[in-house]
Amino acid sequence: MNQKKKLDLIGGGWSSFLPFGVFILIAIYISILKAPDVRGMWVGALVGIMLTFFLAKDKEKYADVIIEGMADKMAIVPIACWIFAGVFASVLRASGLVEGIIWVAYNVGAQGRLFVIITFLASALFATAAGTGFGTIVAGMAVLYPAGALLGANPLALIGAIIGGGTFGDNLAPLSDTTISSAASQGTDVGGVVRSRLKYAIIAGSIALILFGIFGGGNSIHEVPYETLSQYMNPIGLVMLIPAGLVIFIAIKGAHIITATTIGTVLATIVAEISGLNSISNLLYVEDGAAKGLLVDGMSGMIDICILALLIFACINVMKQGGGDKVLIGFANKFVKSVRGFEISVIVLIIAMSAIMGLNAPPILALGSFYAKPLGEKFNIHPYRRANLLDATACTLVYALPWTPALLLTKSLAEEANAQFGSLVPVFETTKITPWIFYSWAMLAVMIISVLSGWGMEYIGKNGEPVKKLGKEMV
């Protein structure tokens, strides 16, 4: 009597993939039109859900399945984390951390290839603290790019350092939407995922640093217009590394991301108030009849991805309740016969989906929940490893291919810098930028080698802890 009624669809289990099919087709369509956008993804998921409605034999049951999917804990966990992380990142960005990092990079007196190296490290530091790859690109291209170009750095390597640093943080930061998505989709903790992912990021980052050291130098050195750049520098902003570092430390130690960001937001607000970098009054105020402030900005900045997550998990529940998960696993069982085969299939699918969409969090949420988690559990692969396969590979081509939002944004920001500083700060086509995103290419190579060699593999131990040793039944 208590058993739930199965969702019957005309066409059987394969029909339950229709919401995802429409979602992916529309994602490809808007990407071809060079407009990959999360709101466009909303439409794809919603249209897929609405079309599948007409295939449901029991319309009321179908409606219940949609609601159940949106109310699933796996959907609500990342949404809750994004809201709290968004608020913390908003306070951090508005309190001078960018200006502090830029001040250090500039006043070290670095030129040429050394400036490129410092730019990569500074961008990686900011992105890891604030959890935003795109925010890092905006800040870096606005100031570090023209400054480095005028200091004799190779401008293409400089662009690669800024994007690569942003990618590093997007891949590793506890606050990043991709980190939260990959952990939540595998039902595991953010801190543990970050700890286990660190080895991949350090190796890829080290490779990128070596390449920047080799190719980062330019041909000439010009005088930097300090009066222009000085408005973006403030050494006091470095005190914001205290709350940023504390949040990262707390998360890595295993605390929930909501716990870490709540403590971080309170501490960041206090530190910013004491140091004069910001005011508590900026958290919330009313202007022109509307509520505004850092709290509002932080939460509203996460609305797009939160709505997409709800729609994606509704699609996932349609697939599960309609029998699509069994169809998929049965199909995969015919071809995926081993742990290595499973891992290869995951990275191929996630790379393809993220490259097509130009975004990384949506394919992580989609593929992670309906494919990587159930099939990975079958092979007893630890959630940390599954999350790493999803996130570390999704944060590669999405930052390096010419049609992606990251490179289109970079070109637009370079044009703004060129208009201000002239021909000494050049603009490049995105196709020329692609080869210089050293970190993304290095991370892609690291993950491919990891999968082929088995390095970094983690299985689920007796108490749920990660273990490295392969049992005979897993070979």
C-alpha beads as a LAMMPS data file, in Angstrom:
LAMMPS data file: protein, C-alpha beads

475 atoms
474 bonds

1 atom types
1 bond types

-500.0 500.0 xlo xhi
-500.0 500.0 ylo yhi
-500.0 500.0 zlo zhi

Masses

1 110.0

Atoms # bond

1 1 1 0.000 0.000 0.000
2 1 1 2.864 2.381 0.770
3 1 1 4.751 1.542 -2.410
4 1 1 4.974 4.499 -4.757
5 1 1 3.286 4.166 -8.109
6 1 1 5.715 4.081 -11.014
7 1 1 5.636 6.894 -13.560
8 1 1 4.416 5.356 -16.807
9 1 1 5.396 7.134 -20.004
10 1 1 4.429 6.432 -23.590
11 1 1 7.605 4.940 -25.015
12 1 1 8.783 3.503 -21.711
13 1 1 12.074 4.264 -19.966
14 1 1 13.719 5.888 -22.969
15 1 1 11.017 8.586 -22.992
16 1 1 12.133 9.651 -19.514
17 1 1 15.303 11.054 -21.114
18 1 1 13.301 13.570 -23.158
19 1 1 13.658 16.430 -20.612
20 1 1 17.450 16.043 -20.709
21 1 1 17.475 15.606 -24.463
22 1 1 15.618 18.873 -25.047
23 1 1 17.772 20.576 -22.408
24 1 1 20.986 19.547 -24.179
25 1 1 19.675 20.425 -27.659
26 1 1 18.708 23.937 -26.582
27 1 1 22.039 24.293 -24.763
28 1 1 23.834 23.401 -28.004
29 1 1 21.608 25.780 -29.974
30 1 1 22.274 28.824 -27.810
31 1 1 25.972 27.951 -27.664
32 1 1 26.185 27.882 -31.470
33 1 1 24.617 31.333 -31.456
34 1 1 27.421 32.408 -29.080
35 1 1 24.973 33.080 -26.274
36 1 1 25.599 30.314 -23.718
37 1 1 23.708 31.519 -20.697
38 1 1 22.228 29.905 -17.611
39 1 1 18.836 31.498 -18.285
40 1 1 18.811 29.910 -21.710
41 1 1 19.416 26.604 -19.935
42 1 1 16.288 27.274 -17.856
43 1 1 14.234 27.305 -21.035
44 1 1 15.772 24.056 -22.262
45 1 1 14.967 22.186 -19.050
46 1 1 11.471 23.687 -18.740
47 1 1 10.508 22.930 -22.342
48 1 1 11.772 19.361 -21.931
49 1 1 9.679 18.914 -18.779
50 1 1 6.570 20.370 -20.451
51 1 1 6.885 18.220 -23.590
52 1 1 7.323 15.043 -21.536
53 1 1 4.117 15.899 -19.680
54 1 1 2.128 14.847 -22.757
55 1 1 3.781 11.405 -22.702
56 1 1 2.754 10.735 -19.100
57 1 1 -0.161 8.325 -18.750
58 1 1 -0.986 9.753 -15.313
59 1 1 -0.691 13.563 -15.513
60 1 1 -1.168 14.100 -11.782
61 1 1 1.561 11.595 -10.989
62 1 1 3.857 13.404 -13.415
63 1 1 3.215 16.715 -11.647
64 1 1 4.028 15.081 -8.304
65 1 1 7.289 13.698 -9.735
66 1 1 8.337 17.209 -10.803
67 1 1 7.674 18.606 -7.315
68 1 1 9.410 15.668 -5.631
69 1 1 12.482 16.215 -7.791
70 1 1 12.694 19.889 -6.901
71 1 1 12.185 19.101 -3.207
72 1 1 14.835 16.366 -3.136
73 1 1 17.583 16.924 -0.568
74 1 1 20.194 16.511 -3.284
75 1 1 18.703 19.562 -5.024
76 1 1 18.266 21.664 -1.888
77 1 1 21.773 21.085 -0.481
78 1 1 23.693 22.867 -3.282
79 1 1 21.090 25.640 -3.394
80 1 1 21.485 26.309 0.334
81 1 1 25.276 26.221 0.000
82 1 1 25.243 28.606 -2.974
83 1 1 23.133 31.160 -1.106
84 1 1 25.472 31.277 1.894
85 1 1 28.600 31.157 -0.296
86 1 1 27.219 33.940 -2.482
87 1 1 26.731 36.230 0.507
88 1 1 30.265 35.604 1.782
89 1 1 31.802 36.146 -1.654
90 1 1 29.846 39.395 -2.047
91 1 1 31.164 40.776 1.255
92 1 1 34.699 39.662 0.400
93 1 1 34.748 41.215 -3.077
94 1 1 33.357 44.515 -1.833
95 1 1 35.899 44.794 0.983
96 1 1 39.137 45.335 -0.935
97 1 1 40.674 41.874 -1.322
98 1 1 41.189 42.410 -5.067
99 1 1 42.844 45.768 -4.461
100 1 1 45.164 44.236 -1.866
101 1 1 46.301 41.452 -4.180
102 1 1 46.847 43.906 -7.043
103 1 1 48.900 46.151 -4.747
104 1 1 51.239 43.272 -3.919
105 1 1 51.634 42.203 -7.535
106 1 1 52.395 45.727 -8.681
107 1 1 54.695 46.865 -5.867
108 1 1 56.923 43.817 -5.969
109 1 1 58.371 45.587 -8.995
110 1 1 58.079 42.510 -11.185
111 1 1 58.467 42.838 -14.937
112 1 1 58.001 40.578 -17.921
113 1 1 57.759 36.867 -17.165
114 1 1 57.924 37.413 -13.391
115 1 1 54.843 39.604 -13.586
116 1 1 53.039 36.818 -15.457
117 1 1 53.937 34.341 -12.709
118 1 1 52.782 36.747 -9.995
119 1 1 49.587 37.375 -11.950
120 1 1 48.819 33.650 -12.046
121 1 1 49.479 33.259 -8.316
122 1 1 47.470 36.377 -7.423
123 1 1 44.547 35.301 -9.629
124 1 1 44.604 31.792 -8.165
125 1 1 44.675 33.189 -4.627
126 1 1 41.732 35.497 -5.208
127 1 1 39.686 32.861 -7.045
128 1 1 40.294 30.271 -4.332
129 1 1 39.308 32.740 -1.624
130 1 1 36.232 34.152 -3.351
131 1 1 35.185 31.062 -5.328
132 1 1 34.664 32.898 -8.612
133 1 1 36.451 32.223 -11.879
134 1 1 34.569 34.889 -13.834
135 1 1 35.013 37.476 -11.077
136 1 1 38.751 36.820 -11.206
137 1 1 38.811 37.298 -14.978
138 1 1 36.966 40.609 -14.663
139 1 1 39.306 41.922 -11.949
140 1 1 42.482 40.646 -13.611
141 1 1 41.713 41.866 -17.122
142 1 1 40.742 45.294 -15.803
143 1 1 44.050 45.988 -14.046
144 1 1 46.639 43.211 -14.166
145 1 1 46.409 42.769 -17.925
146 1 1 47.195 46.369 -18.936
147 1 1 49.784 46.714 -16.168
148 1 1 51.561 43.515 -17.231
149 1 1 51.462 44.399 -20.909
150 1 1 53.069 47.759 -20.141
151 1 1 55.678 46.037 -17.991
152 1 1 56.917 43.912 -20.880
153 1 1 54.985 40.690 -20.245
154 1 1 53.841 38.500 -23.103
155 1 1 50.175 39.629 -23.362
156 1 1 48.905 36.218 -24.450
157 1 1 50.679 34.512 -21.548
158 1 1 49.312 37.225 -19.255
159 1 1 45.751 36.504 -20.380
160 1 1 46.413 32.797 -19.888
161 1 1 47.676 33.465 -16.357
162 1 1 44.550 35.416 -15.412
163 1 1 42.142 32.837 -16.831
164 1 1 44.251 29.974 -15.474
165 1 1 44.247 31.463 -11.985
166 1 1 40.474 31.862 -12.150
167 1 1 40.153 28.260 -13.306
168 1 1 42.338 27.081 -10.421
169 1 1 40.004 28.694 -7.897
170 1 1 36.812 27.609 -9.641
171 1 1 38.108 24.049 -9.565
172 1 1 39.377 24.083 -5.979
173 1 1 37.575 26.723 -3.897
174 1 1 35.118 25.462 -1.267
175 1 1 32.821 28.351 -2.255
176 1 1 32.819 27.561 -5.970
177 1 1 29.541 26.478 -7.554
178 1 1 31.358 23.620 -9.276
179 1 1 32.902 22.362 -6.026
180 1 1 29.541 22.483 -4.284
181 1 1 27.790 20.869 -7.282
182 1 1 30.263 18.005 -7.590
183 1 1 30.197 17.251 -3.862
184 1 1 26.412 17.521 -3.526
185 1 1 25.716 15.417 -6.622
186 1 1 27.799 12.608 -5.087
187 1 1 26.292 13.017 -1.627
188 1 1 29.557 13.907 0.097
189 1 1 31.202 16.782 1.986
190 1 1 32.851 19.790 0.351
191 1 1 35.885 19.813 2.650
192 1 1 36.849 16.238 1.874
193 1 1 36.481 16.835 -1.846
194 1 1 38.743 19.896 -1.666
195 1 1 41.409 17.970 0.254
196 1 1 41.418 15.090 -2.208
197 1 1 41.414 17.426 -5.229
198 1 1 44.374 19.483 -4.021
199 1 1 46.990 17.105 -5.450
200 1 1 45.611 17.426 -8.976
201 1 1 45.403 21.227 -8.761
202 1 1 48.949 21.583 -7.413
203 1 1 50.431 19.460 -10.201
204 1 1 48.499 21.296 -12.931
205 1 1 49.367 24.644 -11.335
206 1 1 53.059 23.759 -11.162
207 1 1 53.083 22.803 -14.846
208 1 1 51.377 26.088 -15.699
209 1 1 53.911 28.065 -13.637
210 1 1 56.826 26.454 -15.480
211 1 1 55.261 27.258 -18.853
212 1 1 54.561 30.852 -17.803
213 1 1 58.174 31.147 -16.714
214 1 1 59.331 29.974 -20.141
215 1 1 56.914 31.898 -22.360
216 1 1 55.862 34.830 -20.164
217 1 1 58.489 37.370 -21.243
218 1 1 57.768 40.064 -23.815
219 1 1 59.975 42.253 -25.969
220 1 1 59.859 45.719 -24.426
221 1 1 59.112 47.567 -21.196
222 1 1 56.997 50.700 -20.977
223 1 1 56.258 53.081 -18.163
224 1 1 53.161 52.099 -16.206
225 1 1 50.735 55.004 -15.652
226 1 1 50.666 54.730 -11.885
227 1 1 48.023 57.428 -11.517
228 1 1 45.637 55.227 -13.483
229 1 1 46.422 51.985 -11.690
230 1 1 46.731 53.376 -8.177
231 1 1 42.955 53.652 -7.798
232 1 1 42.800 49.850 -7.921
233 1 1 45.430 49.320 -5.215
234 1 1 45.018 49.218 -1.449
235 1 1 47.424 47.270 0.781
236 1 1 44.888 47.309 3.617
237 1 1 42.728 45.008 1.518
238 1 1 45.124 42.179 2.341
239 1 1 43.551 41.884 5.816
240 1 1 40.573 40.278 4.080
241 1 1 42.770 37.238 3.562
242 1 1 42.065 36.492 7.251
243 1 1 38.352 35.635 6.808
244 1 1 39.040 34.138 3.365
245 1 1 41.732 31.846 4.712
246 1 1 39.628 30.903 7.743
247 1 1 36.711 29.790 5.576
248 1 1 38.987 27.631 3.434
249 1 1 40.615 26.150 6.561
250 1 1 37.279 25.389 8.261
251 1 1 35.855 23.794 5.115
252 1 1 38.937 21.639 4.529
253 1 1 38.779 20.492 8.166
254 1 1 35.396 18.984 7.423
255 1 1 32.873 21.604 8.576
256 1 1 29.755 22.135 6.492
257 1 1 30.120 24.891 3.917
258 1 1 27.170 26.743 5.504
259 1 1 29.021 26.700 8.837
260 1 1 32.246 27.909 7.234
261 1 1 30.645 30.710 5.206
262 1 1 28.465 31.908 8.080
263 1 1 31.548 32.317 10.283
264 1 1 33.434 33.848 7.351
265 1 1 30.710 36.382 6.560
266 1 1 30.491 37.581 10.148
267 1 1 34.287 37.820 10.489
268 1 1 34.673 39.511 7.092
269 1 1 32.073 42.111 8.047
270 1 1 33.825 42.840 11.353
271 1 1 37.310 43.006 9.808
272 1 1 36.090 45.257 6.976
273 1 1 34.363 47.579 9.460
274 1 1 37.383 47.835 11.763
275 1 1 39.819 48.395 8.886
276 1 1 37.600 50.965 7.193
277 1 1 37.279 48.903 4.027
278 1 1 33.532 48.586 4.281
279 1 1 30.619 49.375 6.548
280 1 1 28.018 47.191 8.202
281 1 1 25.427 49.608 6.835
282 1 1 26.279 48.369 3.332
283 1 1 24.967 44.902 4.134
284 1 1 21.360 46.032 3.759
285 1 1 19.772 49.382 3.007
286 1 1 16.766 50.804 1.169
287 1 1 17.223 53.008 -1.881
288 1 1 14.579 54.215 -4.313
289 1 1 12.017 52.012 -2.615
290 1 1 14.039 48.823 -3.033
291 1 1 16.146 46.691 -0.694
292 1 1 19.812 46.766 -1.686
293 1 1 23.193 45.876 -0.229
294 1 1 25.814 43.161 -0.125
295 1 1 23.439 40.572 1.334
296 1 1 20.957 41.193 -1.452
297 1 1 23.683 41.147 -4.115
298 1 1 25.166 37.937 -2.784
299 1 1 21.888 36.057 -2.779
300 1 1 20.567 37.474 -6.038
301 1 1 23.817 36.552 -7.768
302 1 1 23.011 32.891 -7.120
303 1 1 19.405 32.959 -8.322
304 1 1 20.147 31.830 -11.881
305 1 1 22.094 28.716 -10.911
306 1 1 19.615 27.871 -8.119
307 1 1 16.649 27.896 -10.505
308 1 1 18.580 25.789 -12.994
309 1 1 19.408 23.269 -10.255
310 1 1 15.709 22.900 -9.373
311 1 1 14.797 22.285 -13.008
312 1 1 17.654 19.845 -13.564
313 1 1 16.707 17.778 -10.523
314 1 1 13.104 17.726 -11.726
315 1 1 14.436 16.257 -14.994
316 1 1 16.490 13.758 -13.025
317 1 1 13.458 12.602 -11.040
318 1 1 11.430 12.132 -14.223
319 1 1 14.217 9.902 -15.500
320 1 1 14.415 7.922 -12.247
321 1 1 10.683 7.481 -11.734
322 1 1 10.166 6.738 -15.421
323 1 1 12.739 3.943 -15.365
324 1 1 15.383 5.784 -17.345
325 1 1 18.057 5.209 -14.729
326 1 1 17.611 1.441 -15.091
327 1 1 17.721 1.734 -18.871
328 1 1 20.886 3.814 -18.686
329 1 1 22.635 1.518 -16.241
330 1 1 21.628 -1.498 -18.318
331 1 1 22.988 0.176 -21.445
332 1 1 26.189 1.200 -19.658
333 1 1 26.648 -2.342 -18.328
334 1 1 27.002 -3.587 -21.899
335 1 1 29.965 -1.311 -22.538
336 1 1 31.325 -0.209 -19.151
337 1 1 32.794 -3.390 -17.703
338 1 1 35.492 -2.013 -15.403
339 1 1 36.419 0.838 -13.089
340 1 1 38.662 2.332 -15.754
341 1 1 35.918 2.074 -18.350
342 1 1 33.530 3.882 -16.023
343 1 1 36.019 6.666 -15.330
344 1 1 36.791 7.130 -19.016
345 1 1 33.074 7.361 -19.776
346 1 1 32.600 10.004 -17.060
347 1 1 35.381 12.305 -18.214
348 1 1 34.431 11.940 -21.896
349 1 1 30.796 12.816 -21.159
350 1 1 31.558 15.714 -18.792
351 1 1 34.149 17.214 -21.140
352 1 1 31.771 16.964 -24.092
353 1 1 28.806 18.457 -22.218
354 1 1 30.764 21.326 -20.658
355 1 1 32.512 22.115 -23.958
356 1 1 29.216 22.227 -25.820
357 1 1 27.357 24.266 -23.194
358 1 1 30.248 26.566 -22.346
359 1 1 29.310 26.146 -18.678
360 1 1 30.499 23.691 -16.031
361 1 1 28.082 23.556 -13.085
362 1 1 24.984 22.437 -15.091
363 1 1 26.615 19.339 -16.645
364 1 1 28.184 18.450 -13.275
365 1 1 24.752 18.517 -11.635
366 1 1 23.086 16.596 -14.456
367 1 1 25.680 13.917 -15.192
368 1 1 26.810 13.616 -11.592
369 1 1 23.374 12.735 -10.258
370 1 1 21.948 10.362 -12.840
371 1 1 25.124 8.705 -14.123
372 1 1 28.292 9.129 -12.045
373 1 1 26.679 8.478 -8.664
374 1 1 24.688 5.280 -9.309
375 1 1 27.261 3.683 -11.605
376 1 1 30.165 4.807 -9.418
377 1 1 28.505 3.219 -6.394
378 1 1 28.203 -0.004 -8.351
379 1 1 31.999 -0.058 -8.751
380 1 1 32.479 1.027 -5.116
381 1 1 34.309 4.211 -6.161
382 1 1 34.536 6.746 -3.358
383 1 1 32.427 9.943 -3.734
384 1 1 35.599 12.085 -3.510
385 1 1 37.029 10.409 -6.595
386 1 1 33.741 10.719 -8.501
387 1 1 33.456 14.399 -7.592
388 1 1 37.024 14.998 -8.760
389 1 1 36.400 13.304 -12.099
390 1 1 33.427 15.612 -12.644
391 1 1 34.825 18.919 -11.417
392 1 1 38.484 18.756 -12.413
393 1 1 37.587 17.849 -16.002
394 1 1 34.613 20.233 -16.281
395 1 1 36.934 23.126 -15.349
396 1 1 39.190 22.617 -18.373
397 1 1 37.828 23.174 -21.876
398 1 1 35.037 25.389 -20.558
399 1 1 37.775 27.986 -19.872
400 1 1 39.837 27.323 -22.983
401 1 1 37.651 26.903 -26.067
402 1 1 37.054 29.940 -28.338
403 1 1 33.247 29.981 -28.127
404 1 1 32.951 29.745 -24.343
405 1 1 31.687 32.673 -22.216
406 1 1 35.033 32.843 -20.397
407 1 1 37.022 33.671 -23.539
408 1 1 34.329 35.878 -25.051
409 1 1 34.281 37.875 -21.800
410 1 1 38.082 38.063 -21.802
411 1 1 38.170 39.474 -25.319
412 1 1 35.538 42.075 -24.419
413 1 1 37.543 43.196 -21.369
414 1 1 40.735 43.338 -23.452
415 1 1 38.964 45.669 -25.876
416 1 1 38.074 47.968 -22.982
417 1 1 41.700 48.003 -21.813
418 1 1 42.870 48.657 -25.371
419 1 1 40.540 51.640 -25.645
420 1 1 42.093 53.105 -22.501
421 1 1 45.785 52.314 -23.024
422 1 1 46.100 52.028 -26.796
423 1 1 47.987 49.561 -28.971
424 1 1 50.467 48.701 -26.199
425 1 1 47.636 46.643 -24.652
426 1 1 46.540 44.435 -27.572
427 1 1 43.278 42.621 -28.299
428 1 1 43.377 39.016 -29.537
429 1 1 40.839 36.741 -31.163
430 1 1 39.677 33.982 -28.839
431 1 1 41.223 31.359 -31.153
432 1 1 44.666 32.836 -30.407
433 1 1 44.025 32.855 -26.654
434 1 1 43.017 29.179 -26.495
435 1 1 46.533 27.611 -26.554
436 1 1 47.736 29.906 -23.728
437 1 1 45.325 28.674 -21.059
438 1 1 48.109 26.479 -19.700
439 1 1 46.384 25.526 -16.449
440 1 1 43.290 24.149 -18.190
441 1 1 45.319 22.050 -20.616
442 1 1 47.590 20.839 -17.825
443 1 1 44.624 19.841 -15.651
444 1 1 43.050 17.999 -18.573
445 1 1 46.296 16.059 -19.081
446 1 1 46.593 15.338 -15.350
447 1 1 43.063 13.908 -15.160
448 1 1 43.473 11.787 -18.300
449 1 1 46.726 10.341 -16.922
450 1 1 45.044 9.810 -13.541
451 1 1 42.245 7.798 -15.117
452 1 1 44.483 5.748 -17.419
453 1 1 47.052 4.989 -14.713
454 1 1 44.709 4.703 -11.719
455 1 1 46.670 7.344 -9.791
456 1 1 44.563 9.019 -7.125
457 1 1 41.941 6.271 -7.183
458 1 1 39.887 5.997 -4.002
459 1 1 37.401 3.280 -3.121
460 1 1 34.817 3.127 -0.341
461 1 1 36.227 1.396 2.745
462 1 1 34.322 -0.569 5.386
463 1 1 33.434 2.557 7.364
464 1 1 32.922 4.742 4.326
465 1 1 36.460 6.114 4.457
466 1 1 38.482 6.336 1.222
467 1 1 40.906 3.457 0.636
468 1 1 43.351 3.034 -2.225
469 1 1 43.872 -0.701 -2.401
470 1 1 42.097 -2.592 -5.165
471 1 1 40.292 -5.762 -4.257
472 1 1 40.277 -8.597 -6.763
473 1 1 36.544 -8.202 -7.270
474 1 1 37.105 -4.619 -8.470
475 1 1 39.763 -5.333 -11.055

Bonds

1 1 1 2
2 1 2 3
3 1 3 4
4 1 4 5
5 1 5 6
6 1 6 7
7 1 7 8
8 1 8 9
9 1 9 10
10 1 10 11
11 1 11 12
12 1 12 13
13 1 13 14
14 1 14 15
15 1 15 16
16 1 16 17
17 1 17 18
18 1 18 19
19 1 19 20
20 1 20 21
21 1 21 22
22 1 22 23
23 1 23 24
24 1 24 25
25 1 25 26
26 1 26 27
27 1 27 28
28 1 28 29
29 1 29 30
30 1 30 31
31 1 31 32
32 1 32 33
33 1 33 34
34 1 34 35
35 1 35 36
36 1 36 37
37 1 37 38
38 1 38 39
39 1 39 40
40 1 40 41
41 1 41 42
42 1 42 43
43 1 43 44
44 1 44 45
45 1 45 46
46 1 46 47
47 1 47 48
48 1 48 49
49 1 49 50
50 1 50 51
51 1 51 52
52 1 52 53
53 1 53 54
54 1 54 55
55 1 55 56
56 1 56 57
57 1 57 58
58 1 58 59
59 1 59 60
60 1 60 61
61 1 61 62
62 1 62 63
63 1 63 64
64 1 64 65
65 1 65 66
66 1 66 67
67 1 67 68
68 1 68 69
69 1 69 70
70 1 70 71
71 1 71 72
72 1 72 73
73 1 73 74
74 1 74 75
75 1 75 76
76 1 76 77
77 1 77 78
78 1 78 79
79 1 79 80
80 1 80 81
81 1 81 82
82 1 82 83
83 1 83 84
84 1 84 85
85 1 85 86
86 1 86 87
87 1 87 88
88 1 88 89
89 1 89 90
90 1 90 91
91 1 91 92
92 1 92 93
93 1 93 94
94 1 94 95
95 1 95 96
96 1 96 97
97 1 97 98
98 1 98 99
99 1 99 100
100 1 100 101
101 1 101 102
102 1 102 103
103 1 103 104
104 1 104 105
105 1 105 106
106 1 106 107
107 1 107 108
108 1 108 109
109 1 109 110
110 1 110 111
111 1 111 112
112 1 112 113
113 1 113 114
114 1 114 115
115 1 115 116
116 1 116 117
117 1 117 118
118 1 118 119
119 1 119 120
120 1 120 121
121 1 121 122
122 1 122 123
123 1 123 124
124 1 124 125
125 1 125 126
126 1 126 127
127 1 127 128
128 1 128 129
129 1 129 130
130 1 130 131
131 1 131 132
132 1 132 133
133 1 133 134
134 1 134 135
135 1 135 136
136 1 136 137
137 1 137 138
138 1 138 139
139 1 139 140
140 1 140 141
141 1 141 142
142 1 142 143
143 1 143 144
144 1 144 145
145 1 145 146
146 1 146 147
147 1 147 148
148 1 148 149
149 1 149 150
150 1 150 151
151 1 151 152
152 1 152 153
153 1 153 154
154 1 154 155
155 1 155 156
156 1 156 157
157 1 157 158
158 1 158 159
159 1 159 160
160 1 160 161
161 1 161 162
162 1 162 163
163 1 163 164
164 1 164 165
165 1 165 166
166 1 166 167
167 1 167 168
168 1 168 169
169 1 169 170
170 1 170 171
171 1 171 172
172 1 172 173
173 1 173 174
174 1 174 175
175 1 175 176
176 1 176 177
177 1 177 178
178 1 178 179
179 1 179 180
180 1 180 181
181 1 181 182
182 1 182 183
183 1 183 184
184 1 184 185
185 1 185 186
186 1 186 187
187 1 187 188
188 1 188 189
189 1 189 190
190 1 190 191
191 1 191 192
192 1 192 193
193 1 193 194
194 1 194 195
195 1 195 196
196 1 196 197
197 1 197 198
198 1 198 199
199 1 199 200
200 1 200 201
201 1 201 202
202 1 202 203
203 1 203 204
204 1 204 205
205 1 205 206
206 1 206 207
207 1 207 208
208 1 208 209
209 1 209 210
210 1 210 211
211 1 211 212
212 1 212 213
213 1 213 214
214 1 214 215
215 1 215 216
216 1 216 217
217 1 217 218
218 1 218 219
219 1 219 220
220 1 220 221
221 1 221 222
222 1 222 223
223 1 223 224
224 1 224 225
225 1 225 226
226 1 226 227
227 1 227 228
228 1 228 229
229 1 229 230
230 1 230 231
231 1 231 232
232 1 232 233
233 1 233 234
234 1 234 235
235 1 235 236
236 1 236 237
237 1 237 238
238 1 238 239
239 1 239 240
240 1 240 241
241 1 241 242
242 1 242 243
243 1 243 244
244 1 244 245
245 1 245 246
246 1 246 247
247 1 247 248
248 1 248 249
249 1 249 250
250 1 250 251
251 1 251 252
252 1 252 253
253 1 253 254
254 1 254 255
255 1 255 256
256 1 256 257
257 1 257 258
258 1 258 259
259 1 259 260
260 1 260 261
261 1 261 262
262 1 262 263
263 1 263 264
264 1 264 265
265 1 265 266
266 1 266 267
267 1 267 268
268 1 268 269
269 1 269 270
270 1 270 271
271 1 271 272
272 1 272 273
273 1 273 274
274 1 274 275
275 1 275 276
276 1 276 277
277 1 277 278
278 1 278 279
279 1 279 280
280 1 280 281
281 1 281 282
282 1 282 283
283 1 283 284
284 1 284 285
285 1 285 286
286 1 286 287
287 1 287 288
288 1 288 289
289 1 289 290
290 1 290 291
291 1 291 292
292 1 292 293
293 1 293 294
294 1 294 295
295 1 295 296
296 1 296 297
297 1 297 298
298 1 298 299
299 1 299 300
300 1 300 301
301 1 301 302
302 1 302 303
303 1 303 304
304 1 304 305
305 1 305 306
306 1 306 307
307 1 307 308
308 1 308 309
309 1 309 310
310 1 310 311
311 1 311 312
312 1 312 313
313 1 313 314
314 1 314 315
315 1 315 316
316 1 316 317
317 1 317 318
318 1 318 319
319 1 319 320
320 1 320 321
321 1 321 322
322 1 322 323
323 1 323 324
324 1 324 325
325 1 325 326
326 1 326 327
327 1 327 328
328 1 328 329
329 1 329 330
330 1 330 331
331 1 331 332
332 1 332 333
333 1 333 334
334 1 334 335
335 1 335 336
336 1 336 337
337 1 337 338
338 1 338 339
339 1 339 340
340 1 340 341
341 1 341 342
342 1 342 343
343 1 343 344
344 1 344 345
345 1 345 346
346 1 346 347
347 1 347 348
348 1 348 349
349 1 349 350
350 1 350 351
351 1 351 352
352 1 352 353
353 1 353 354
354 1 354 355
355 1 355 356
356 1 356 357
357 1 357 358
358 1 358 359
359 1 359 360
360 1 360 361
361 1 361 362
362 1 362 363
363 1 363 364
364 1 364 365
365 1 365 366
366 1 366 367
367 1 367 368
368 1 368 369
369 1 369 370
370 1 370 371
371 1 371 372
372 1 372 373
373 1 373 374
374 1 374 375
375 1 375 376
376 1 376 377
377 1 377 378
378 1 378 379
379 1 379 380
380 1 380 381
381 1 381 382
382 1 382 383
383 1 383 384
384 1 384 385
385 1 385 386
386 1 386 387
387 1 387 388
388 1 388 389
389 1 389 390
390 1 390 391
391 1 391 392
392 1 392 393
393 1 393 394
394 1 394 395
395 1 395 396
396 1 396 397
397 1 397 398
398 1 398 399
399 1 399 400
400 1 400 401
401 1 401 402
402 1 402 403
403 1 403 404
404 1 404 405
405 1 405 406
406 1 406 407
407 1 407 408
408 1 408 409
409 1 409 410
410 1 410 411
411 1 411 412
412 1 412 413
413 1 413 414
414 1 414 415
415 1 415 416
416 1 416 417
417 1 417 418
418 1 418 419
419 1 419 420
420 1 420 421
421 1 421 422
422 1 422 423
423 1 423 424
424 1 424 425
425 1 425 426
426 1 426 427
427 1 427 428
428 1 428 429
429 1 429 430
430 1 430 431
431 1 431 432
432 1 432 433
433 1 433 434
434 1 434 435
435 1 435 436
436 1 436 437
437 1 437 438
438 1 438 439
439 1 439 440
440 1 440 441
441 1 441 442
442 1 442 443
443 1 443 444
444 1 444 445
445 1 445 446
446 1 446 447
447 1 447 448
448 1 448 449
449 1 449 450
450 1 450 451
451 1 451 452
452 1 452 453
453 1 453 454
454 1 454 455
455 1 455 456
456 1 456 457
457 1 457 458
458 1 458 459
459 1 459 460
460 1 460 461
461 1 461 462
462 1 462 463
463 1 463 464
464 1 464 465
465 1 465 466
466 1 466 467
467 1 467 468
468 1 468 469
469 1 469 470
470 1 470 471
471 1 471 472
472 1 472 473
473 1 473 474
474 1 474 475
